[in-house]
Amino acid sequence: MSLVLIVVGAALVSTALFNKVPRYVPGRLPAPRGPGVATARRTAVPPRLHWASARLTEQGRALLTTVGGSALIVAFFLTLSGL
């Protein structure tokens, strides 16, 4: 439980601090070639993550910081209590 709260809290606080979120960019398959067509090979592009702006308002950043920080504090005290 503590580990989940740490991961969630850290993700929320880092989103609020850097104002960036990961965005999935799907990969691209190579274009199919017709019969007898001799063109340059197009290579496939693997899927990747792209950092996009979160476009948070000041209230949104404050909310994410508050909720994420609270999750980290709760995780800290749960760890101290041994749960």
N, C-alpha and C positions, 0 to 999 in steps of 0.2 A: 504494500500500500504506500509506503514511504517513497519507494523508488518511482512509482507512477506519479505521485504528487511532485516529486523533484523534477521529473521530465516535463510535466505539464507546466509547472511554475516557471521553469527555465525557458521554455518555448514562449510563453506569454510575455515574460519580462524582456527577452531578447527581441521579440517582435516590436514591443513598445519602444525599446531603446534605439533600434536601428531602422525602424519603419520599413522593413523589407520582409517579404514572405516568399517561400519557394513556390515556383509554378512549374508544373510538368509540361515539358515540350516533347510531343511524340516524335519518334524517329521517322525517317523517310526511307522507303524502299527504293532500290534502283529502278529506273524506268524500264519497262519491258522493251526489248528490241524486236523489231520485226524480222522476218526472214530475209537474209541477204543484205541487211543494213550494217554497214561498217562505220560506226561512229565511235567517238571517244566514250570510254566507260564512265558511267556515273556511279559514284560510290554511294553506298548506303550510309545514312547518318543515324547513329544510335540515339535512343531516347535519352534525355538529360533533364536536369533541373536548372531553371533559370531564376535568378533573384529579381523579383518584381517589386515595385513600390506598393506598400500596403495602403497608402492614401488615408492615413488615420487623422482624425481631428484631434484637437487637444483633449477633449473629453474621452475619446476612444483610447488615446495613449494613457491617460490617467486611469481609466477603467482596467486596461490590461495590466498596467503596473500594479494596481491594487490587488486584483484577483491573483495574479501570478506571485506577487510577494506574499500574500496570505497563504497560498498553497505551499510555498517554500517554508514559511514559519510553522505551519501545521506539520509538514513532513519532518522538520527539525525536532519538534516536541514529541512526535510519534516515535522517532528514532531514539530519543532519550528515554522514553518510557518503556521501550523494548517491544512495542507492538509492530 
